[in-house]
Amino acid sequence: MVEEVQMTVEDAIEYVRNEVKVGDVLEISYNRIYAPGDVLGFTEEDEETGEGFRVGLQLNGEILNQAVEIDFKEIADDLIEMRHINDEKELIIEIL
């Protein structure tokens, strides 16, 4: 079942923090970038370095298949949409 919701950036980040688990598929669209991948892990904010909440993804692609870490603090202004897919559901989050 596919569900679509609208959220603010802050609510979407909280959703990722609380609902997305390692091994789930998370597809993130920001600026002109589309990053679909399997979640490898999470890194909380770091006050010393100023880095925000980060998600590690193993990108799914035929040409590019690598691990990346996406910092939500850096992409917050450009975040357009996210799709969270797990065994139970598929949720599309449109950013307001």
N, C-alpha and C positions, 0 to 999 in steps of 0.2 A: 504494500500500500504506500503510495506517495502522498505526502502531506506538504503543503506550502504554508509558510508563515512569514511575517514581516517582523523585524527586530531592529533595534538600534545597534550600533557597533558594540557598545558596552554589554548589552544583553546577549548578543551573539558570542562574544568572548566568554561570558559567564556560562553560556550553554556548552561551548567547547570544553571549558574547564570541568564542568560537572557531569556532562552526559557522554562525551566522546571517550572511548576506551582504546587502548593499544590493540591494534589489529583491525579496527574499523577503517572504512574508506572515508576520506575527507577530501572533497574537491573544493578548492578555494579559487575564486575569481576576484582579482584585484588589478586596478589599472588596466593594462593590456595583457595581463598574465593569467593563465589558467594552469593551476597546479593540482592535478589529481594524484592521490597516492594513498598508500596504507600508512596508518599512524604507527610510528615507531616509539614515540615517547613524548613527554611533556617536560618543560623546564619553567619553573616559576620565575617571577620577576626578580631582578637583581638590583638592589638599590645602589650598590657600589659602582656598577658599570652603567646603570641606566637602561639596561635591556628590559624589555617587557616580557609578557607571557609568550612562550615559544612552543611550537609544535614541530616535532621531527617527522618528516614524511619520506617514505620510499616511493619516489615518483613512478607512476605507471605510464609507460610510453614505449613505442616501438623504436624511436630514435634516441630518446633521452631516458635513461633509467638509472637514476642516482638518488642518493639520500640528501635531503636539504632540511634546513631548519628555518621556519618562518616565524618572524617576530611580529606579533600582532600590534605592538606599539608602533612599529615602523610602517605598517600597511593600513592602519586604522582609517586614515583619510581617503584611501583608494579602494577600500573593500566594497565589493559590489554584491557578491552572492557566495553562499557556501552550500554544499550538499553533503549531508551526513548519511552514510549507508552502513547498516549493520544487518545481522541476521533477522531482526525483527521488523525493521522499518526503513523507509527512505524519507528524509526530511530535507526540503529545500528552504533555505533561509535567505530571504531577500533583505538587504540592508537598506534601512530608511535614511 
